[in-house]
Amino acid sequence: METTHTILIQDAARMDKIPSDSIDLIVTSPPYPMIEMWDGLFTGQDKAVDMALKNGEGQKAFELMHRMLDPVWDEAFRVLKKGGFACINIGDAVRTIQSNFAIYSNHTRILWHLLQIGFTALPAIIWRKQTNAPNKFMGSGMLPAGAYVTLEHEYILVLRKGGKREFTKASEKHHRRQSAIFWEERNFYFSDIWFDIKGSRQELHDKELRKRSAAFPFELAYRLINMYSVKNDTVLDPFMGTGTTMAAAITAARNSIGCEIETGFLDPIMEIKNNIIRLAGEITENRLNAHLSFIAERTAAGKPIKHRNRTYGFPVMTLQEEELIINELTDVTQTTKKSLRAVYSELPQPNFCQNEVPLPSPAAGPVSEPEIKKKTNKKTDLQMKLF
Ligand SMILES: C[S@@+](CC[C@H](N)C(=O)[O-])C[C@H]1O[C@@H](n2cnc3c(N)ncnc32)[C@H](O)[C@@H]1O
């Protein structure tokens, strides 16, 4: 299996090179209006924004900034296939403009526009980004009233173009089943509050660049891609930044297109090819190890596990996971100045195959903890040799 990854260095408000109805999934995060780090980007495009900020007209500046993002959402709608999802990470902004403190609700304004142009809104995800900073409660006190709560979350708006995507042919159904996620992953991926994504895991670039670009965590993009697309689909990020969505798409065996207005990001994006095989290997291994640990714990607790994955031979909770395979990324090459090709193995990782081990039987009573640990450790030893 192969995937291709294309970078467009241009304004996403006119993605003429992308045909209409050609994209399966959009995963993105725009520059956040009214967050100071993005003021320059907005004032550079429209001097009226600068004037509004200087005149203390916060709401006017906010609206003008969003009017610059609206054409990108229009393009997103055009290029998305019917049944395709759009996942938009956005945070609200709190800001004092000429001594008036207010919240600027970016997620509401974006959602409003998306509904106007025909998207269907689905339940959104709250990404809880808890802060333990010592100044967390600055601006509030013990005396009522008049303080405000600390903003510790962002949104992932989830939308769809048109009705449900259909998988009708036998080959499409099989492909979908191969793209399945584990039952225990489903149980926390499909919750409407994500507490576990911290932002520092699996760094693709140095911290400074990630901060300057406001990059979202790899895990966020990777999770959304696994939830809302199947292998070989095409994922678009119109606000590509450092290329986190592209890296996640490569890892998840999806094609990708990214659009970025800043030419300076091209080199850092292309650097992804140097460490993505190692990173993807770690992700895959962690997911498979986590699954084996889950199975071990469940078996130890004497709980039933009725199914077996046909590729790896390990137990799984449901019929839907029986054909699941996480394809290993084996090669990434640069094909042009702005594109990459990734190659994947069609075979399961041999060190996770356990076709010889019988399904744990709850009837035989719970398996003792040390016995399970022994099995899992054997695998870890094998992995240590391989990596
Ligand atoms: C919040 S950052 C995205 C960060 C990205 N998710 C990552 O992980 O690196 C928004 C990006 O959109 C880019 N951008 C802003 N306006 C744009 C436009 N009209 N077209 C394309 N890119 C744009 C900015 O230069 C910035 O890199």
The ligand as an ORCA input file, in Angstrom:
! r2SCAN-3c Opt
* xyz 0 1
  C      -3.019     27.393     14.269
  S      -1.882     27.268     12.991
  C      -1.996     25.571     12.504
  C      -1.034     24.700     13.228
  C      -1.062     23.269     12.748
  N      -2.281     22.595     13.127
  C       0.141     22.508     13.313
  O      -0.056     21.527     14.032
  O       1.277     22.937     13.071
  C      -2.646     28.095     11.659
  C      -1.808     28.120     10.401
  O      -2.603     28.626      9.334
  C      -1.794     29.421      8.478
  N      -2.714     30.280      7.710
  C      -3.364     31.384      8.145
  N      -4.178     31.853      7.186
  C      -4.049     31.026      6.121
  C      -4.662     30.976      4.840
  N      -5.551     31.888      4.452
  N      -4.307     29.977      4.013
  C      -3.418     29.031      4.386
  N      -2.801     29.036      5.599
  C      -3.127     30.011      6.450
  C      -0.870     30.123      9.449
  O       0.306     30.597      8.796
  C      -0.590     29.033     10.481
  O       0.557     28.300     10.154
*
